Amino acid sequence: MKKISLIFSLLFISFLFTLNCGDADRNLPAGAPVSIVGVDTSGNGQKDAFGYMLRSKGNTRIVYQELDKNGDRMSDEFIWVGSTSRRPKEGKLQEAVKVYEESDENNDGTIDTIRWFLPNEYISMILKDTDNDGYFETTEYFNYQKKPVRTEIDTNEDGLADIFIWSSRAEIDTDFDKTPDLIVYGNSKLELEEKAVNRKDTKPLNKTTSYFINPKLIPFEERSIIGSGLFVE
């Protein structure tokens, strides 16, 4: 199965910047028409990247794009695009930035991954439907180094996480009362998830040492952007 390449990404980003031109400080009128432009980024004669644009006189803005990453003639990545007031030195083009992205990671025709972005290409969190049942039960949170630092799992699908995983520990809310009551230790996310889901090697959780209840106890490098009390400048 063909994966999206760096060249693919760079070509389409270049395409977006080329289209996102005009007077970027000028507001678009209400009801501005949306136009679609398709591009063949892989060179196989088929359009595999589509940009949706709002156009008015002297102004064009990309608002949405679709990508066919595996060449099956079906879009498998859907990206909502915003823009910043920042421009490169001597540049006339406003920078386009990702805001929200949905993707079909296993190419089964169904969205299974959702990403939320912050300025400066930070990922705030990723929602995943890992068992392909249509419910996004897993959420990953990221830190300022753009690394996943906490995973939350909603095992009973009530809309609230009941397993909370950090680098070497997982806390479990066994009675679904919004407060973890068990803890388990491990050396990897996979190990911790397996132990937490199967209630293996668990111990009673002292609430005074709970990361979930006392977030100030979390090591700084494991604090996620969301809920950290810090903001991206």
C-alpha positions in Angstrom: 0.0 0.0 0.0 1.4 3.3 -1.0 2.0 5.7 1.8 2.0 9.5 1.5 5.6 10.7 0.9 7.4 13.8 1.9 7.5 14.9 -1.7 3.7 14.5 -1.8 3.3 16.7 1.2 5.7 19.4 0.1 4.1 19.6 -3.4 0.7 20.1 -2.0 1.8 22.6 0.6 3.5 24.5 -2.1 0.2 24.3 -4.1 -1.7 25.8 -1.2 0.7 28.7 -0.7 0.5 29.5 -4.4 -3.3 29.6 -4.3 -3.5 31.5 -1.0 -2.7 34.8 -2.6 -4.1 38.2 -3.0 -4.8 40.9 -0.4 -4.7 38.7 2.8 -5.8 41.6 5.0 -9.0 42.1 3.1 -12.2 40.4 4.4 -14.1 38.1 2.2 -17.8 39.0 1.6 -20.6 36.9 3.0 -21.7 34.2 0.5 -18.4 34.2 -1.3 -18.3 31.3 -3.8 -16.3 28.2 -3.1 -14.2 26.7 -5.9 -12.3 23.4 -6.1 -8.9 22.9 -7.6 -7.5 19.4 -8.0 -3.8 18.6 -8.4 -1.9 15.4 -9.5 0.9 15.4 -7.0 2.1 11.8 -7.7 2.5 12.3 -11.4 0.3 9.3 -12.4 -2.3 11.3 -14.3 -4.9 11.2 -11.6 -5.8 14.1 -9.3 -5.1 13.1 -5.7 -5.2 16.5 -3.8 -8.1 18.9 -3.8 -8.2 22.4 -2.4 -11.5 24.2 -1.6 -11.2 27.9 -1.8 -13.2 31.0 -1.0 -12.6 33.6 -3.8 -13.3 37.3 -4.1 -11.8 40.0 -6.1 -8.1 40.3 -5.0 -8.4 37.6 -2.4 -8.3 33.8 -2.2 -8.2 31.7 0.9 -7.9 27.9 1.3 -10.4 26.6 3.8 -10.5 22.8 3.3 -8.5 20.1 1.5 -8.8 16.4 0.7 -6.0 14.0 -0.1 -6.0 10.5 -1.6 -2.8 9.1 -0.1 -3.0 5.5 -1.4 -4.2 6.1 -4.9 -7.5 4.3 -4.7 -9.5 7.3 -6.0 -11.1 7.8 -2.6 -10.1 10.7 -0.2 -8.7 9.3 3.0 -7.5 12.6 4.7 -9.7 15.6 5.2 -8.1 18.9 6.5 -9.6 22.1 7.6 -7.2 25.0 7.0 -6.9 28.4 8.6 -4.5 31.2 8.1 -2.3 33.4 10.2 -1.3 37.0 10.0 2.3 35.9 9.8 4.1 36.2 6.5 7.7 35.2 5.5 10.1 38.1 5.1 9.6 39.9 1.9 6.7 37.5 1.2 3.2 38.5 -0.1 1.5 35.2 0.9 -0.3 34.6 4.1 0.7 31.3 5.8 -1.9 28.5 5.7 -2.1 26.3 8.8 -3.9 23.1 9.7 -6.7 23.5 12.2 -8.5 20.1 12.2 -7.8 16.9 10.4 -9.7 13.6 9.9 -8.1 10.6 8.4 -8.7 7.0 7.5 -5.5 5.4 8.7 -6.3 1.8 7.8 -7.9 2.7 4.4 -11.2 0.9 5.2 -13.3 3.8 4.0 -14.1 5.0 7.6 -12.6 7.9 9.5 -10.6 6.5 12.5 -8.3 9.3 13.5 -9.0 13.0 14.3 -6.3 15.5 15.1 -6.7 19.0 16.6 -4.0 21.6 15.9 -2.8 24.7 17.7 -0.6 27.5 16.2 3.0 26.7 15.2 2.1 23.2 14.1 1.4 21.9 17.6 -0.9 19.0 17.9 -3.1 19.5 20.9 -4.8 16.0 20.9 -5.6 13.0 18.7 -8.8 11.0 19.0 -8.8 7.4 17.8 -11.3 4.7 17.1 -8.9 1.8 17.6 -11.4 -1.0 17.2 -13.3 0.4 14.2 -16.7 0.4 15.9 -17.4 4.1 15.1 -16.7 5.3 18.6 -13.6 7.3 19.4 -12.6 5.8 22.7 -8.9 6.8 22.8 -7.5 10.3 23.2 -3.8 11.2 23.1 -2.6 14.5 24.5 0.7 16.2 23.5 3.3 18.4 25.1 5.3 21.3 23.8 8.0 18.9 22.4 5.1 17.6 20.2 5.3 14.2 21.9 2.3 12.2 23.2 2.4 12.3 27.0 -1.0 11.1 28.2 -3.5 8.6 26.8 -7.0 8.4 28.0 -9.4 5.5 27.2 -13.2 5.4 27.6 -13.8 1.7 27.9 -17.5 1.8 28.6 -18.3 4.4 26.0 -20.1 6.8 28.5 -18.2 9.8 27.1 -15.8 9.9 30.1 -12.3 8.4 30.2 -11.8 5.7 32.8 -8.1 4.8 32.1 -5.4 7.4 32.2 -1.9 6.4 31.0 1.4 8.3 31.4 4.9 7.0 30.7 5.3 4.6 33.6 1.9 4.5 35.3 -1.8 4.1 34.5 -4.7 5.1 36.8 -8.0 3.3 36.5 -11.5 4.4 37.4 -13.1 1.0 38.0 -16.6 2.1 39.1 -16.9 5.0 36.6 -17.4 7.7 39.2 -14.9 10.1 37.5 -12.2 9.3 40.1 -9.4 6.7 39.6 -9.2 4.1 42.3 -6.5 1.7 41.0 -2.9 2.2 39.8 -0.6 0.0 37.8 3.1 0.5 36.8 4.9 -0.5 33.6 7.7 0.5 31.2 5.7 1.2 28.0 2.3 2.5 26.9 1.4 -0.9 25.4 2.3 -2.7 28.6 0.4 -0.2 30.7 -2.7 -0.3 28.5 -2.8 -4.1 28.6 -2.5 -4.2 32.3 -5.1 -1.4 32.9 -7.6 -2.9 30.5 -7.3 -6.4 32.0 -6.9 -5.2 35.6 -3.5 -6.9 35.9 -1.0 -6.2 38.7 -3.1 -3.3 40.0 -2.9 -1.7 43.4 -5.2 0.6 45.3 -4.6 4.2 44.4 -3.8 6.7 47.1 -5.7 9.7 46.0 -3.0 12.1 47.4 -0.5 10.6 44.9 -2.9 10.5 41.9 -1.7 12.4 38.8 -5.3 12.7 37.7 -6.5 14.3 40.9 -3.3 16.2 41.6 -2.0 17.3 38.1 0.8 19.4 39.8 2.4 16.1 40.6 2.9 15.3 37.0 6.6 15.8 35.8 6.8 18.9 33.7 7.9 17.0 30.6 4.8 14.8 30.8 2.3 17.7 31.1 0.1 18.1 28.0 -0.5 21.5 26.3 -4.2 21.2 27.2 -4.7 21.6 30.9 -1.1 22.7 31.5 -2.0 26.3 32.3 0.5 27.4 29.6 -0.4 28.9 26.2 1.3 28.8 22.8 2.5 32.2 21.8 
